[in-house]
Amino acid sequence: DESVGAAMSNLLEQGAAWLQEQRTRHLSRTVTYLRAGDSVDLPATIGQTTFEQADEYGVLHRTESRDYLITAADLVLAGKQELPKPGDRIRETDGDQIFLYEVMAPGGEPAWRYSDTYRRTLHVHTKHVGMER
């Protein structure tokens, strides 16, 4: 029955929205997303991904990415909702240290992807590129 399928789909979407809200509320910290002269402070859940890539000699190299899960609707730059782009930066403060990460992923991997079926959460890969004072 189509109405049962639609109701179930709606229920699943509501559940995904609730889970996203809980993650943002309880498992995130505020970071600053930067692109050119624009920036936005937004909540992000921090994680990591290990990428493995073999070189031309068959030697396996591992690269670790610092990842940020952010709500897609929060990524608003210059008044417009945006998607991440390689080269964008994320500023993260930890105590009295300010870390700077650049949006990128190794080996031709995408720099970001949607983390959920409903495209509510962005999973952004970054690499540490420096410190700020």
N, CA, C and O atoms as a GROMACS GRO file, in nm:
protein
  532
    1ASP      N    1   0.085  -0.118   0.000
    1ASP     CA    2   0.000   0.000   0.000
    1ASP      C    3   0.089   0.124   0.000
    1ASP      O    4   0.182   0.134   0.080
    2GLU      N    5   0.061   0.219  -0.090
    2GLU     CA    6   0.145   0.338  -0.104
    2GLU      C    7   0.142   0.428   0.018
    2GLU      O    8   0.244   0.486   0.054
    3SER      N    9   0.027   0.440   0.082
    3SER     CA   10   0.016   0.529   0.198
    3SER      C   11   0.101   0.478   0.315
    3SER      O   12   0.157   0.558   0.389
    4VAL      N   13   0.112   0.346   0.331
    4VAL     CA   14   0.195   0.290   0.437
    4VAL      C   15   0.342   0.319   0.406
    4VAL      O   16   0.418   0.356   0.495
    5GLY      N   17   0.381   0.302   0.280
    5GLY     CA   18   0.520   0.331   0.240
    5GLY      C   19   0.555   0.477   0.260
    5GLY      O   20   0.664   0.508   0.307
    6ALA      N   21   0.464   0.567   0.225
    6ALA     CA   22   0.487   0.710   0.243
    6ALA      C   23   0.497   0.745   0.391
    6ALA      O   24   0.582   0.824   0.431
    7ALA      N   25   0.410   0.687   0.472
    7ALA     CA   26   0.413   0.713   0.617
    7ALA      C   27   0.544   0.663   0.678
    7ALA      O   28   0.603   0.731   0.762
    8MET      N   29   0.589   0.546   0.634
    8MET     CA   30   0.714   0.490   0.686
    8MET      C   31   0.831   0.578   0.644
    8MET      O   32   0.921   0.604   0.725
    9SER      N   33   0.832   0.623   0.520
    9SER     CA   34   0.939   0.711   0.472
    9SER      C   35   0.942   0.840   0.553
    9SER      O   36   1.049   0.888   0.591
   10ASN      N   37   0.824   0.897   0.579
   10ASN     CA   38   0.815   1.020   0.657
   10ASN      C   39   0.866   0.996   0.799
   10ASN      O   40   0.935   1.081   0.855
   11LEU      N   41   0.831   0.883   0.857
   11LEU     CA   42   0.875   0.849   0.992
   11LEU      C   43   1.027   0.836   0.997
   11LEU      O   44   1.090   0.884   1.091
   12LEU      N   45   1.086   0.772   0.897
   12LEU     CA   46   1.231   0.757   0.891
   12LEU      C   47   1.299   0.893   0.878
   12LEU      O   48   1.402   0.917   0.940
   13GLU      N   49   1.243   0.980   0.796
   13GLU     CA   50   1.301   1.113   0.780
   13GLU      C   51   1.292   1.192   0.910
   13GLU      O   52   1.386   1.263   0.947
   14GLN      N   53   1.180   1.181   0.979
   14GLN     CA   54   1.167   1.248   1.109
   14GLN      C   55   1.268   1.193   1.210
   14GLN      O   56   1.326   1.269   1.288
   15GLY      N   57   1.289   1.063   1.208
   15GLY     CA   58   1.388   1.002   1.296
   15GLY      C   59   1.528   1.050   1.265
   15GLY      O   60   1.607   1.077   1.357
   16ALA      N   61   1.561   1.062   1.136
   16ALA     CA   62   1.693   1.113   1.097
   16ALA      C   63   1.711   1.257   1.142
   16ALA      O   64   1.819   1.294   1.187
   17ALA      N   65   1.608   1.337   1.130
   17ALA     CA   66   1.615   1.477   1.174
   17ALA      C   67   1.637   1.484   1.325
   17ALA      O   68   1.715   1.566   1.373
   18TRP      N   69   1.568   1.398   1.400
   18TRP     CA   70   1.584   1.395   1.546
   18TRP      C   71   1.727   1.355   1.584
   18TRP      O   72   1.788   1.417   1.671
   19LEU      N   73   1.780   1.251   1.518
   19LEU     CA   74   1.916   1.207   1.547
   19LEU      C   75   2.017   1.318   1.517
   19LEU      O   76   2.111   1.339   1.594
   20GLN      N   77   1.998   1.388   1.407
   20GLN     CA   78   2.088   1.497   1.372
   20GLN      C   79   2.083   1.607   1.478
   20GLN      O   80   2.187   1.660   1.518
   21GLU      N   81   1.965   1.639   1.524
   21GLU     CA   82   1.948   1.741   1.628
   21GLU      C   83   2.019   1.698   1.757
   21GLU      O   84   2.082   1.781   1.823
   22GLN      N   85   2.008   1.572   1.794
   22GLN     CA   86   2.074   1.523   1.915
   22GLN      C   87   2.227   1.528   1.900
   22GLN      O   88   2.297   1.568   1.992
   23ARG      N   89   2.278   1.487   1.784
   23ARG     CA   90   2.422   1.492   1.758
   23ARG      C   91   2.472   1.636   1.769
   23ARG      O   92   2.573   1.662   1.834
   24THR      N   93   2.400   1.727   1.706
   24THR     CA   94   2.441   1.867   1.708
   24THR      C   95   2.437   1.924   1.849
   24THR      O   96   2.527   1.997   1.890
   25ARG      N   97   2.334   1.891   1.922
   25ARG     CA   98   2.316   1.947   2.057
   25ARG      C   99   2.416   1.891   2.158
   25ARG      O  100   2.465   1.964   2.243
   26HIS      N  101   2.447   1.761   2.149
   26HIS     CA  102   2.524   1.696   2.255
   26HIS      C  103   2.665   1.653   2.217
   26HIS      O  104   2.747   1.627   2.305
   27LEU      N  105   2.696   1.645   2.089
   27LEU     CA  106   2.827   1.591   2.047
   27LEU      C  107   2.904   1.685   1.957
   27LEU      O  108   2.986   1.640   1.876
   28SER      N  109   2.881   1.815   1.969
   28SER     CA  110   2.948   1.906   1.878
   28SER      C  111   3.015   2.020   1.952
   28SER      O  112   2.988   2.045   2.070
   29ARG      N  113   3.102   2.089   1.880
   29ARG     CA  114   3.164   2.212   1.929
   29ARG      C  115   3.157   2.314   1.816
   29ARG      O  116   3.145   2.278   1.700
   30THR      N  117   3.165   2.441   1.852
   30THR     CA  118   3.156   2.546   1.752
   30THR      C  119   3.290   2.563   1.681
   30THR      O  120   3.395   2.575   1.745
   31VAL      N  121   3.286   2.563   1.548
   31VAL     CA  122   3.403   2.589   1.465
   31VAL      C  123   3.366   2.704   1.370
   31VAL      O  124   3.250   2.740   1.357
   32THR      N  125   3.468   2.759   1.304
   32THR     CA  126   3.444   2.864   1.206
   32THR      C  127   3.478   2.810   1.068
   32THR      O  128   3.590   2.764   1.045
   33TYR      N  129   3.383   2.816   0.978
   33TYR     CA  130   3.402   2.772   0.839
   33TYR      C  131   3.436   2.895   0.757
   33TYR      O  132   3.366   2.995   0.763
   34LEU      N  133   3.546   2.888   0.679
   34LEU     CA  134   3.596   3.004   0.606
   34LEU      C  135   3.606   2.976   0.456
   34LEU      O  136   3.650   2.869   0.414
   35ARG      N  137   3.565   3.074   0.376
   35ARG     CA  138   3.585   3.069   0.230
   35ARG      C  139   3.609   3.213   0.185
   35ARG      O  140   3.526   3.301   0.204
   36ALA      N  141   3.726   3.235   0.124
   36ALA     CA  142   3.765   3.369   0.080
   36ALA      C  143   3.745   3.466   0.197
   36ALA      O  144   3.803   3.444   0.303
   37GLY      N  145   3.667   3.570   0.182
   37GLY     CA  146   3.647   3.666   0.290
   37GLY      C  147   3.526   3.638   0.376
   37GLY      O  148   3.495   3.716   0.466
   38ASP      N  149   3.456   3.528   0.350
   38ASP     CA  150   3.333   3.496   0.424
   38ASP      C  151   3.360   3.388   0.528
   38ASP      O  152   3.447   3.303   0.512
   39SER      N  153   3.282   3.395   0.638
   39SER     CA  154   3.295   3.291   0.741
   39SER      C  155   3.162   3.276   0.813
   39SER      O  156   3.078   3.366   0.812
   40VAL      N  157   3.147   3.160   0.875
   40VAL     CA  158   3.028   3.134   0.957
   40VAL      C  159   3.070   3.044   1.073
   40VAL      O  160   3.142   2.946   1.054
   41ASP      N  161   3.023   3.077   1.192
   41ASP     CA  162   3.042   2.990   1.308
   41ASP      C  163   2.928   2.889   1.308
   41ASP      O  164   2.811   2.925   1.292
   42LEU      N  165   2.962   2.761   1.324
   42LEU     CA  166   2.860   2.657   1.323
   42LEU      C  167   2.901   2.540   1.410
   42LEU      O  168   3.020   2.519   1.432
   43PRO      N  169   2.803   2.462   1.459
   43PRO     CA  170   2.836   2.344   1.538
   43PRO      C  171   2.883   2.230   1.447
   43PRO      O  172   2.827   2.208   1.339
   44ALA      N  173   2.985   2.158   1.493
   44ALA     CA  174   3.038   2.045   1.417
   44ALA      C  175   3.074   1.932   1.512
   44ALA      O  176   3.126   1.955   1.620
   45THR      N  177   3.045   1.810   1.469
   45THR     CA  178   3.091   1.691   1.539
   45THR      C  179   3.222   1.649   1.473
   45THR      O  180   3.230   1.642   1.351
   46ILE      N  181   3.324   1.621   1.554
   46ILE     CA  182   3.457   1.596   1.501
   46ILE      C  183   3.487   1.447   1.503
   46ILE      O  184   3.457   1.376   1.599
   47GLY      N  185   3.546   1.400   1.393
   47GLY     CA  186   3.584   1.261   1.380
   47GLY      C  187   3.709   1.248   1.296
   47GLY      O  188   3.781   1.346   1.276
   48GLN      N  189   3.733   1.129   1.246
   48GLN     CA  190   3.849   1.107   1.159
   48GLN      C  191   3.823   0.992   1.063
   48GLN      O  192   3.741   0.904   1.089
   49THR      N  193   3.894   0.996   0.952
   49THR     CA  194   3.889   0.889   0.853
   49THR      C  195   4.033   0.855   0.815
   49THR      O  196   4.114   0.946   0.798
   50THR      N  197   4.064   0.727   0.802
   50THR     CA  198   4.194   0.685   0.753
   50THR      C  199   4.180   0.641   0.608
   50THR      O  200   4.101   0.551   0.577
   51PHE      N  201   4.255   0.705   0.521
   51PHE     CA  202   4.256   0.670   0.379
   51PHE      C  203   4.379   0.585   0.353
   51PHE      O  204   4.486   0.614   0.405
   52GLU      N  205   4.364   0.481   0.271
   52GLU     CA  206   4.476   0.398   0.232
   52GLU      C  207   4.492   0.404   0.080
   52GLU      O  208   4.395   0.393   0.006
   53GLN      N  209   4.617   0.422   0.036
   53GLN     CA  210   4.644   0.433  -0.106
   53GLN      C  211   4.778   0.369  -0.136
   53GLN      O  212   4.877   0.397  -0.069
   54ALA      N  213   4.781   0.284  -0.237
   54ALA     CA  214   4.906   0.219  -0.277
   54ALA      C  215   4.979   0.307  -0.378
   54ALA      O  216   4.917   0.363  -0.469
   55ASP      N  217   5.112   0.319  -0.362
   55ASP     CA  218   5.190   0.395  -0.460
   55ASP      C  219   5.228   0.305  -0.577
   55ASP      O  220   5.185   0.190  -0.584
   56GLU      N  221   5.308   0.359  -0.670
   56GLU     CA  222   5.342   0.281  -0.790
   56GLU      C  223   5.424   0.157  -0.761
   56GLU      O  224   5.438   0.070  -0.847
   57TYR      N  225   5.480   0.146  -0.640
   57TYR     CA  226   5.558   0.028  -0.601
   57TYR      C  227   5.476  -0.071  -0.519
   57TYR      O  228   5.527  -0.174  -0.475
   58GLY      N  229   5.349  -0.038  -0.499
   58GLY     CA  230   5.262  -0.126  -0.422
   58GLY      C  231   5.271  -0.104  -0.272
   58GLY      O  232   5.212  -0.179  -0.194
   59VAL      N  233   5.344   0.000  -0.231
   59VAL     CA  234   5.355   0.030  -0.088
   59VAL      C  235   5.228   0.104  -0.045
   59VAL      O  236   5.187   0.201  -0.107
   60LEU      N  237   5.169   0.056   0.062
   60LEU     CA  238   5.045   0.114   0.112
   60LEU      C  239   5.076   0.232   0.203
   60LEU      O  240   5.151   0.219   0.300
   61HIS      N  241   5.016   0.348   0.172
   61HIS     CA  242   5.034   0.468   0.252
   61HIS      C  243   4.901   0.501   0.319
   61HIS      O  244   4.796   0.496   0.256
   62ARG      N  245   4.908   0.536   0.445
   62ARG     CA  246   4.788   0.574   0.519
   62ARG      C  247   4.793   0.723   0.548
   62ARG      O  248   4.895   0.777   0.591
   63THR      N  249   4.681   0.788   0.525
   63THR     CA  250   4.666   0.930   0.554
   63THR      C  251   4.543   0.946   0.640
   63THR      O  252   4.438   0.889   0.612
   64GLU      N  253   4.557   1.025   0.746
   64GLU     CA  254   4.443   1.046   0.835
   64GLU      C  255   4.384   1.184   0.811
   64GLU      O  256   4.456   1.284   0.801
   65SER      N  257   4.253   1.188   0.802
   65SER     CA  258   4.180   1.313   0.781
   65SER      C  259   4.104   1.348   0.908
   65SER      O  260   4.048   1.260   0.974
   66ARG      N  261   4.103   1.476   0.944
   66ARG     CA  262   4.015   1.522   1.052
   66ARG      C  263   3.883   1.556   0.984
   66ARG      O  264   3.879   1.634   0.889
   67ASP      N  265   3.777   1.498   1.033
   67ASP     CA  266   3.647   1.513   0.970
   67ASP      C  267   3.553   1.596   1.055
   67ASP      O  268   3.560   1.595   1.178
   68TYR      N  269   3.466   1.668   0.988
   68TYR     CA  270   3.365   1.749   1.055
   68TYR      C  271   3.228   1.711   1.000
   68TYR      O  272   3.206   1.716   0.878
   69LEU      N  273   3.137   1.675   1.088
   69LEU     CA  274   2.997   1.655   1.050
   69LEU      C  275   2.924   1.783   1.083
   69LEU      O  276   2.918   1.826   1.198
   70ILE      N  277   2.868   1.845   0.978
   70ILE     CA  278   2.797   1.971   0.998
   70ILE      C  279   2.660   1.963   0.931
   70ILE      O  280   2.641   1.892   0.832
   71THR      N  281   2.566   2.035   0.986
   71THR     CA  282   2.432   2.040   0.929
   71THR      C  283   2.437   2.123   0.802
   71THR      O  284   2.485   2.237   0.804
   72ALA      N  285   2.389   2.067   0.691
   72ALA     CA  286   2.397   2.135   0.562
   72ALA      C  287   2.334   2.274   0.567
   72ALA      O  288   2.387   2.367   0.507
   73ALA      N  289   2.224   2.288   0.637
   73ALA     CA  290   2.155   2.417   0.644
   73ALA      C  291   2.236   2.523   0.718
   73ALA      O  292   2.208   2.642   0.702
   74ASP      N  293   2.335   2.483   0.798
   74ASP     CA  294   2.418   2.579   0.872
   74ASP      C  295   2.530   2.639   0.789
   74ASP      O  296   2.585   2.743   0.826
   75LEU      N  297   2.564   2.576   0.676
   75LEU     CA  298   2.675   2.626   0.595
   75LEU      C  299   2.625   2.737   0.503
   75LEU      O  300   2.597   2.715   0.385
   76VAL      N  301   2.614   2.856   0.560
   76VAL     CA  302   2.563   2.974   0.488
   76VAL      C  303   2.676   3.075   0.483
   76VAL      O  304   2.723   3.123   0.586
   77LEU      N  305   2.720   3.108   0.360
   77LEU     CA  306   2.827   3.205   0.338
   77LEU      C  307   2.772   3.316   0.250
   77LEU      O  308   2.710   3.290   0.147
   78ALA      N  309   2.795   3.440   0.290
   78ALA     CA  310   2.746   3.557   0.216
   78ALA      C  311   2.596   3.548   0.190
   78ALA      O  312   2.548   3.585   0.083
   79GLY      N  313   2.522   3.497   0.290
   79GLY     CA  314   2.377   3.492   0.282
   79GLY      C  315   2.321   3.379   0.196
   79GLY      O  316   2.200   3.375   0.171
   80LYS      N  317   2.407   3.287   0.152
   80LYS     CA  318   2.362   3.179   0.063
   80LYS      C  319   2.408   3.044   0.118
   80LYS      O  320   2.523   3.028   0.159
   81GLN      N  321   2.316   2.945   0.118
   81GLN     CA  322   2.355   2.810   0.161
   81GLN      C  323   2.450   2.753   0.057
   81GLN      O  324   2.423   2.759  -0.063
   82GLU      N  325   2.560   2.698   0.104
   82GLU     CA  326   2.666   2.648   0.017
   82GLU      C  327   2.697   2.502   0.048
   82GLU      O  328   2.652   2.448   0.149
   83LEU      N  329   2.774   2.440  -0.040
   83LEU     CA  330   2.833   2.309  -0.016
   83LEU      C  331   2.983   2.329   0.000
   83LEU      O  332   3.038   2.426  -0.053
   84PRO      N  333   3.051   2.240   0.072
   84PRO     CA  334   3.196   2.254   0.091
   84PRO      C  335   3.270   2.249  -0.043
   84PRO      O  336   3.225   2.186  -0.138
   85LYS      N  337   3.385   2.316  -0.046
   85LYS     CA  338   3.473   2.313  -0.164
   85LYS      C  339   3.615   2.289  -0.117
   85LYS      O  340   3.656   2.341  -0.013
   86PRO      N  341   3.692   2.210  -0.193
   86PRO     CA  342   3.834   2.196  -0.159
   86PRO      C  343   3.898   2.335  -0.152
   86PRO      O  344   3.871   2.421  -0.235
   87GLY      N  345   3.982   2.353  -0.052
   87GLY     CA  346   4.046   2.483  -0.033
   87GLY      C  347   3.979   2.568   0.074
   87GLY      O  348   4.041   2.660   0.128
   88ASP      N  349   3.852   2.539   0.104
   88ASP     CA  350   3.788   2.607   0.216
   88ASP      C  351   3.865   2.571   0.343
   88ASP      O  352   3.940   2.473   0.345
   89ARG      N  353   3.847   2.649   0.448
   89ARG     CA  354   3.919   2.622   0.573
   89ARG      C  355   3.822   2.614   0.690
   89ARG      O  356   3.713   2.672   0.687
   90ILE      N  357   3.864   2.541   0.792
   90ILE     CA  358   3.789   2.533   0.916
   90ILE      C  359   3.884   2.569   1.030
   90ILE      O  360   3.992   2.512   1.042
   91ARG      N  361   3.841   2.664   1.112
   91ARG     CA  362   3.918   2.708   1.228
   91ARG      C  363   3.855   2.645   1.352
   91ARG      O  364   3.736   2.661   1.378
   92GLU      N  365   3.939   2.572   1.426
   92GLU     CA  366   3.891   2.504   1.546
   92GLU      C  367   3.975   2.547   1.666
   92GLU      O  368   4.097   2.537   1.664
   93THR      N  369   3.908   2.595   1.770
   93THR     CA  370   3.977   2.637   1.891
   93THR      C  371   3.969   2.526   1.994
   93THR      O  372   3.862   2.471   2.021
   94ASP      N  373   4.084   2.494   2.052
   94ASP     CA  374   4.091   2.394   2.158
   94ASP      C  375   4.174   2.455   2.270
   94ASP      O  376   4.296   2.464   2.260
   95GLY      N  377   4.106   2.496   2.378
   95GLY     CA  378   4.175   2.566   2.486
   95GLY      C  379   4.225   2.700   2.436
   95GLY      O  380   4.146   2.781   2.387
   96ASP      N  381   4.356   2.723   2.447
   96ASP     CA  382   4.412   2.849   2.398
   96ASP      C  383   4.482   2.832   2.264
   96ASP      O  384   4.553   2.922   2.218
   97GLN      N  385   4.462   2.717   2.200
   97GLN     CA  386   4.522   2.693   2.068
   97GLN      C  387   4.416   2.700   1.959
   97GLN      O  388   4.302   2.657   1.979
   98ILE      N  389   4.455   2.756   1.845
   98ILE     CA  390   4.364   2.765   1.730
   98ILE      C  391   4.426   2.687   1.615
   98ILE      O  392   4.534   2.722   1.566
   99PHE      N  393   4.357   2.582   1.573
   99PHE     CA  394   4.403   2.495   1.465
   99PHE      C  395   4.333   2.533   1.336
   99PHE      O  396   4.216   2.570   1.337
  100LEU      N  397   4.405   2.524   1.225
  100LEU     CA  398   4.348   2.554   1.095
  100LEU      C  399   4.355   2.430   1.007
  100LEU      O  400   4.462   2.370   0.991
  101TYR      N  401   4.240   2.391   0.952
  101TYR     CA  402   4.230   2.273   0.867
  101TYR      C  403   4.178   2.315   0.730
  101TYR      O  404   4.097   2.407   0.719
  102GLU      N  405   4.226   2.248   0.625
  102GLU     CA  406   4.181   2.277   0.489
  102GLU      C  407   4.096   2.162   0.437
  102GLU      O  408   4.130   2.045   0.457
  103VAL      N  409   3.987   2.196   0.371
  103VAL     CA  410   3.897   2.095   0.313
  103VAL      C  411   3.970   2.028   0.197
  103VAL      O  412   4.003   2.093   0.098
  104MET      N  413   3.994   1.898   0.210
  104MET     CA  414   4.060   1.820   0.106
  104MET      C  415   4.054   1.673   0.144
  104MET      O  416   4.029   1.638   0.260
  105ALA      N  417   4.077   1.588   0.047
  105ALA     CA  418   4.090   1.445   0.073
  105ALA      C  419   4.197   1.390  -0.021
  105ALA      O  420   4.210   1.439  -0.133
  106PRO      N  421   4.273   1.291   0.023
  106PRO     CA  422   4.383   1.238  -0.058
  106PRO      C  423   4.336   1.143  -0.168
  106PRO      O  424   4.225   1.090  -0.164
  107GLY      N  425   4.422   1.124  -0.265
  107GLY     CA  426   4.406   1.019  -0.365
  107GLY      C  427   4.281   1.026  -0.449
  107GLY      O  428   4.223   0.923  -0.484
  108GLY      N  429   4.239   1.145  -0.483
  108GLY     CA  430   4.122   1.158  -0.569
  108GLY      C  431   3.990   1.130  -0.502
  108GLY      O  432   3.886   1.125  -0.568
  109GLU      N  433   3.991   1.111  -0.370
  109GLU     CA  434   3.866   1.092  -0.297
  109GLU      C  435   3.791   1.225  -0.292
  109GLU      O  436   3.853   1.330  -0.298
  110PRO      N  437   3.659   1.222  -0.280
  110PRO     CA  438   3.586   1.348  -0.265
  110PRO      C  439   3.617   1.413  -0.130
  110PRO      O  440   3.639   1.344  -0.031
  111ALA      N  441   3.620   1.546  -0.128
  111ALA     CA  442   3.652   1.620  -0.006
  111ALA      C  443   3.536   1.619   0.093
  111ALA      O  444   3.555   1.648   0.211
  112TRP      N  445   3.417   1.586   0.045
  112TRP     CA  446   3.301   1.579   0.135
  112TRP      C  447   3.198   1.486   0.072
  112TRP      O  448   3.205   1.451  -0.046
  113ARG      N  449   3.101   1.447   0.155
  113ARG     CA  450   2.988   1.368   0.107
  113ARG      C  451   2.872   1.392   0.203
  113ARG      O  452   2.891   1.442   0.314
  114TYR      N  453   2.754   1.357   0.159
  114TYR     CA  454   2.641   1.361   0.252
  114TYR      C  455   2.655   1.243   0.345
  114TYR      O  456   2.695   1.134   0.304
  115SER      N  457   2.621   1.264   0.471
  115SER     CA  458   2.635   1.161   0.572
  115SER      C  459   2.506   1.083   0.594
  115SER      O  460   2.504   0.983   0.666
  116ASP      N  461   2.398   1.130   0.532
  116ASP     CA  462   2.269   1.066   0.554
  116ASP      C  463   2.187   1.066   0.425
  116ASP      O  464   2.215   1.141   0.331
  117THR      N  465   2.086   0.983   0.422
  117THR     CA  466   2.000   0.966   0.305
  117THR      C  467   1.927   1.095   0.267
  117THR      O  468   1.897   1.117   0.150
  118TYR      N  469   1.897   1.178   0.366
  118TYR     CA  470   1.813   1.296   0.342
  118TYR      C  471   1.894   1.423   0.316
  118TYR      O  472   1.838   1.532   0.309
  119ARG      N  473   2.025   1.408   0.302
  119ARG     CA  474   2.115   1.519   0.271
  119ARG      C  475   2.107   1.632   0.373
  119ARG      O  476   2.114   1.750   0.337
  120ARG      N  477   2.093   1.596   0.498
  120ARG     CA  478   2.088   1.696   0.606
  120ARG      C  479   2.226   1.723   0.664
  120ARG      O  480   2.253   1.834   0.712
  121THR      N  481   2.314   1.623   0.661
  121THR     CA  482   2.444   1.633   0.726
  121THR      C  483   2.556   1.617   0.624
  121THR      O  484   2.553   1.525   0.542
  122LEU      N  485   2.654   1.707   0.630
  122LEU     CA  486   2.772   1.702   0.545
  122LEU      C  487   2.887   1.640   0.624
  122LEU      O  488   2.910   1.676   0.739
  123HIS      N  489   2.958   1.547   0.563
  123HIS     CA  490   3.077   1.484   0.621
  123HIS      C  491   3.195   1.542   0.544
  123HIS      O  492   3.218   1.507   0.429
  124VAL      N  493   3.270   1.632   0.609
  124VAL     CA  494   3.375   1.709   0.542
  124VAL      C  495   3.512   1.658   0.587
  124VAL      O  496   3.541   1.654   0.707
  125HIS      N  497   3.597   1.619   0.490
  125HIS     CA  498   3.734   1.573   0.518
  125HIS      C  499   3.828   1.694   0.513
  125HIS      O  500   3.816   1.780   0.427
  126THR      N  501   3.923   1.698   0.608
  126THR     CA  502   4.021   1.807   0.611
  126THR      C  503   4.159   1.757   0.646
  126THR      O  504   4.178   1.643   0.688
  127LYS      N  505   4.255   1.844   0.627
  127LYS     CA  506   4.393   1.818   0.666
  127LYS      C  507   4.443   1.938   0.746
  127LYS      O  508   4.415   2.053   0.711
  128HIS      N  509   4.518   1.911   0.852
  128HIS     CA  510   4.575   2.019   0.934
  128HIS      C  511   4.678   2.095   0.850
  128HIS      O  512   4.769   2.035   0.792
  129VAL      N  513   4.663   2.228   0.843
  129VAL     CA  514   4.755   2.309   0.762
  129VAL      C  515   4.826   2.416   0.843
  129VAL      O  516   4.915   2.483   0.790
  130GLY      N  517   4.789   2.436   0.970
  130GLY     CA  518   4.861   2.538   1.047
  130GLY      C  519   4.793   2.573   1.177
  130GLY      O  520   4.691   2.515   1.216
  131MET      N  521   4.854   2.669   1.243
  131MET     CA  522   4.805   2.720   1.370
  131MET      C  523   4.787   2.870   1.356
  131MET      O  524   4.853   2.935   1.275
  132GLU      N  525   4.695   2.925   1.436
  132GLU     CA  526   4.678   3.070   1.441
  132GLU      C  527   4.702   3.113   1.585
  132GLU      O  528   4.696   3.032   1.678
  133ARG      N  529   4.728   3.238   1.602
  133ARG     CA  530   4.747   3.292   1.738
  133ARG      C  531   4.637   3.387   1.769
  133ARG      O  532   4.635   3.444   1.879
   0.00000   0.00000   0.00000
